[in-house]
Amino acid sequence: MRRRNLKQSEEGVAVPYFYGRSSAIPVWKDTGGNHVRVLSGELGELHAPVEPVEPFDFLDARLETRWTYLAKKRRTVMVYVLSGSVTVAAGNTKTVLQEDEAVGIRIEKSDESLLFSPKGTAHLLLLSGENPNEPVAANGPFIMNTQEELDEAFDRYRAGKMGRLDAVYTST
């Protein structure tokens, strides 16, 4: 029975839980005023303290000037703009994104440079992960591979078997 949204080959892996302090998150900076926090995965020589089960980069970027991100082959990249406006160039395609807009980019055969050109200051999230090339079944908050797995997930949810997270901090 599947209990997590991992590739089928990773199903037996225990789910890691972790807590990281802001001070432990590596930050890439350049002379143009760009700051990129590496929340998961890597950026160049910087590696996040979080080690996901499957390769996954999660970057929090505040851009003042042009920035280039080298996207790895056989990855899908999603860019979501939290504030500002940025032009994203991939190959011969350019897309202008405003606040609360996103774009997905599939990188197939070879690594590819993505060029980000902000208009003023832009704050964005960049997520990059391998495409498992498996069937997808989705309903509500659940994403699985088959309808049967979705039904099992809803049954566990209704039975209160989804687990619980204790508060890290409780105010008094």
N, C-alpha and C positions, 0 to 999 in steps of 0.2 A: 504494500500500500504506500503510495507516495504521500509525503507530508510536507514537502517543500517544493519550490519551483526551481529545481536544478535539472541539468541534463540527466537523462536516464542513467548514464554511466556514472554519475556522481551520487546516486541515491543513498548509498550506504554511509556517506560521510556525515559525521556529527555536525550539528549546527553550532558554529562558534558565536558566542556573544562577547562583546567587548565594550569597554568604555575608554574613550580617549580624551585627554585634556587638550584644550586649544593650543597650549604651549608645545605639545608634541607633534602638531601637524606641520610638516615641512612647507615652506613658502618659497616659490620661485619669484624673483624680481629681476627687472631689467632697468636700464637707464632711462627708458621712456615713461616710467611710472606705472608699468603694468605689474600686478601682483596676482599670482595664481597659487591657491592653496591646494595641496595634493591630499584629498580626503581618503582616497582609496587608490590602490595601484601605484602608478609611477608617472613621472614627467621628467624626461632626460635622466639625470643621475639621482634625482630625488625619489625616494620610495616612502609611501605612507606606512604608518605603523599597523594599519589594518591590512590583513592578508585574506582576501576573499577566497572562497572555495574554487571559483572559476575566475580567470583573468578579467578584471573589471577596473577601469579607470574612472574616477569621479573627481572632477576638478571644479573649484569655485574661483572664477576669474573676475578680476576688476581691471578693466582695460581703459587706458588713456590714449594709447597709440596702437599702431598695427602690431599684431602678434601672429606667429605661425605655430600651429600645432601639427606634429607629425602623427597622422593616424595610421595605425598598423593594418596590414592586409587582413582580410577575412574578419573585419570588425564592422559593427554598426555604431555610428556616432549620433548622439542626440544633443542638440544645443538648445537650451531654454534661456531666454532673456528675462532676468529679474527686473532690471531697470535700464533705461537708455535705449539706444539703437545701435545696431552693428550690422555690417555687411559681411556675409560669410561666403567665401569663394572656394569652390572645390572644382578643380579642373577648369572647364570652360563655363561653369555655372556659377552665377552669383545670386544670392538671396539676401534681401534686406529684412531684418527682423526688428520688430519693436518690442516694447515691454509686454510680457505675457504671451509671446509668440515663440514657437519652436520649429526646428527643422530636423529631419532625420537624414543621415547620409550613410550609404552602404559603401564600404571600401572592399573591393574584391581581390584583384590579382596581385597588387603590390602596394607597399606603403605609399601614402599620399599626403602632401602638405595641404592643410586647410588654412586659409588666410582670413584673419578677423580684422576688420577695419571699423573701429567704433566712431560714431559721430558724437564727439564730446566724450563723456564717461559712460561706459557700459558695464553692467554687472551681469554675468551669465554663469550658468552651470553647464558643464560638458560631461557627458557620460559616454563611455566607450566600452563595448564588450563584444565577445565573440558571439556570432550567430550559431546557435546549436543545430539549425536546420532540422528541427523536429516539428511534428504537428502541434498546432496551438488550438486549445479550446478555452474560451473565456466567458465568464458570466459574473457580473457584479465585481467584487473585489478579488475574485479568484481567477488565476491563469494556470491551466494545467495542459496536459496533452490530449486527453479524451473526455467525452461527456461523462463516462463512468467515474473518472477521477474528480470531475467537478461535483457530481452527485455525492461522492464520499466526503469531499471538503465541506459541502453544505451540511451534511449529516453531522460531521464533527463540530461544526460551528453551532448548530442548533442544540447539540448535546452539551455545549460548554467545554469541549475538549480541545480548544485552540490554544490553551495555555494562558498565562498571564504574566505581565511584567510588573514587578514591584517598583514603586517610585524611588528614584535616586535621591530625591530631596522632597521633604514635606514641610511646608511653612507652618509656623505655630502662631 
